[in-house]
Amino acid sequence: MQHRMLKGIKIIFFVVIAGALLGFITMELWNALLPQIFGFSRISFWQGIGLLVLSKILFGGFHRHLGHRDHWKQRMKQRWENMTPEEREKFRKGMRCDRNPFAHSHSADRPEPMGSRQ
């Protein structure tokens, strides 16, 4: 139990340090660039933290969700391996919407462009 508590305190400590560091970097970058380039006013440390929180809300986070992608890939691989050859072909056709963009079609098969008939 004490090991878990110590681990939790370490995680909280690193999150606070990382947040403070990111807030400081955001404030410094803003104050070094935007007032001279666009004429914006300088921001404080707490406004830098607020800007980070706002960007997290608007743009979805600071970390990649690799676990979700790996889980999805694994599930798709499993489903593919369980498909019969006919099901695989049907799936391929569905992904192409029954079109092959690399196939050359004959001009007789293509519809005439609108306005070309006389």
Protein Blocks (a to p, Z undefined) as FASTA:
>chain_A
ZZmmmmmmmmmmmmmmmmmmmmmmmmmmmmmmmmmmnopacddfklmmmmmmmmmmmnop
abdcfklmmmmmmmmmmmmmmpcfklmmmmmmmmnoopafkbccdfklpccdehkaZZ
